[in-house]
């Protein structure tokens, strides 16, 4: 009888232990910062997952944004060298290479400075965990850019407050080895109707609007991206065609590219890349170099 009682007790303790482990979640993983230069933040395990083959293109293939490209390169290189630099908001027209530019500039700055500069992407749904990530990064022996892609906030979304805290750094201040780069189609990261609703329903309208709009003010650099002209669009096409050695007569290439843009109702770097993918497929060419 006593043995049976002991067995039942051990079984019950095992079930309790299993339940506690489920509640505690997975154990934190030791981050290997030498595993890669690009990572994706996985907050459940406090883990920066290394990305062995980042999805990025050569910076010379990003056309039509020369001015903002040079500003971003200068800011990133200064940061990688341990000099003062600003958080950056890249905003504006869709498909004009905002995300591609961040990834390409990171690669350029890391290679040029040899500083071991890291890029960590934080998904939109994990913005609320930014303070935790900063805590993880403050002891990291490398400069780190936290990258938030396609950032925007909707009504009743309060996670923007975590981003504000991360940008300002709270009481301790943002770690010197960390910058934040974000891309968005919206300059103020909030839809216009949300700002107008706050203004019409708040007891003090101006204060409510200031609370929302002040988020963008915490980025020291605002880099605007605008719709490209037809000449810039064709320049993008020619750049891709030359780089990937797409043997198509220039007149045919341009005519098809313009028709492709017309059927999509816009001209942008993304549209140019989609057309180049179509051409490469028809010619049996690979786009990996």
Rosetta blueprint (number, residue, H / E / L):
1 X L
2 X H
3 X H
4 X H
5 X H
6 X H
7 X H
8 X H
9 X H
10 X H
11 X H
12 X H
13 X H
14 X H
15 X H
16 X H
17 X H
18 X H
19 X H
20 X H
21 X H
22 X H
23 X H
24 X H
25 X L
26 X L
27 X L
28 X L
29 X L
30 X L
31 X L
32 X L
33 X L
34 X L
35 X L
36 X L
37 X L
38 X E
39 X E
40 X E
41 X E
42 X E
43 X H
44 X H
45 X H
46 X L
47 X E
48 X E
49 X E
50 X E
51 X L
52 X L
53 X L
54 X L
55 X L
56 X L
57 X L
58 X L
59 X H
60 X H
61 X H
62 X L
63 X L
64 X L
65 X L
66 X H
67 X H
68 X H
69 X H
70 X H
71 X H
72 X H
73 X H
74 X H
75 X H
76 X H
77 X H
78 X H
79 X H
80 X H
81 X L
82 X L
83 X L
84 X L
85 X L
86 X L
87 X L
88 X E
89 X E
90 X E
91 X E
92 X E
93 X L
94 X L
95 X L
96 X L
97 X L
98 X H
99 X H
100 X H
101 X H
102 X H
103 X H
104 X H
105 X H
106 X H
107 X H
108 X H
109 X H
110 X H
111 X H
112 X H
113 X H
114 X L
115 X L
116 X L
117 X L
118 X E
119 X E
120 X E
121 X E
122 X L
123 X L
124 X H
125 X H
126 X H
127 X H
128 X H
129 X H
130 X H
131 X H
132 X H
133 X H
134 X H
135 X H
136 X H
137 X H
138 X L
139 X L
140 X L
141 X L
142 X L
143 X L
144 X E
145 X E
146 X E
147 X E
148 X E
149 X L
150 X L
151 X L
152 X L
153 X E
154 X L
155 X L
156 X L
157 X L
158 X L
159 X L
160 X H
161 X H
162 X H
163 X H
164 X H
165 X H
166 X H
167 X H
168 X H
169 X L
170 X L
171 X L
172 X L
173 X L
174 X L
175 X L
176 X L
177 X L
178 X E
179 X E
180 X E
181 X E
182 X E
183 X E
184 X E
185 X L
186 X L
187 X L
188 X L
189 X L
190 X E
191 X L
192 X H
193 X H
194 X H
195 X H
196 X H
197 X H
198 X H
199 X H
200 X H
201 X H
202 X L
203 X L
204 X L
205 X H
206 X H
207 X H
208 X H
209 X H
210 X H
211 X H
212 X H
213 X H
214 X H
215 X H
216 X H
217 X H
218 X L
219 X L
220 X L
221 X E
222 X E
223 X E
224 X E
225 X E
226 X L
227 X L
228 X L
229 X L
230 X H
231 X H
232 X H
233 X H
234 X H
235 X H
236 X H
237 X H
238 X H
239 X H
240 X H
241 X H
242 X H
243 X H
244 X L
245 X L
246 X L
247 X L
248 X L
249 X L
250 X H
251 X H
252 X H
253 X H
254 X H
255 X H
256 X H
257 X H
258 X H
259 X H
260 X H
261 X H
262 X H
263 X H
264 X H
265 X L
266 X L
267 X L
268 X L
269 X H
270 X H
271 X H
272 X H
273 X H
274 X H
275 X H
276 X H
277 X H
278 X H
279 X H
280 X H
281 X H
282 X H
283 X H
284 X L
285 X L
286 X L
287 X L
288 X L
289 X L
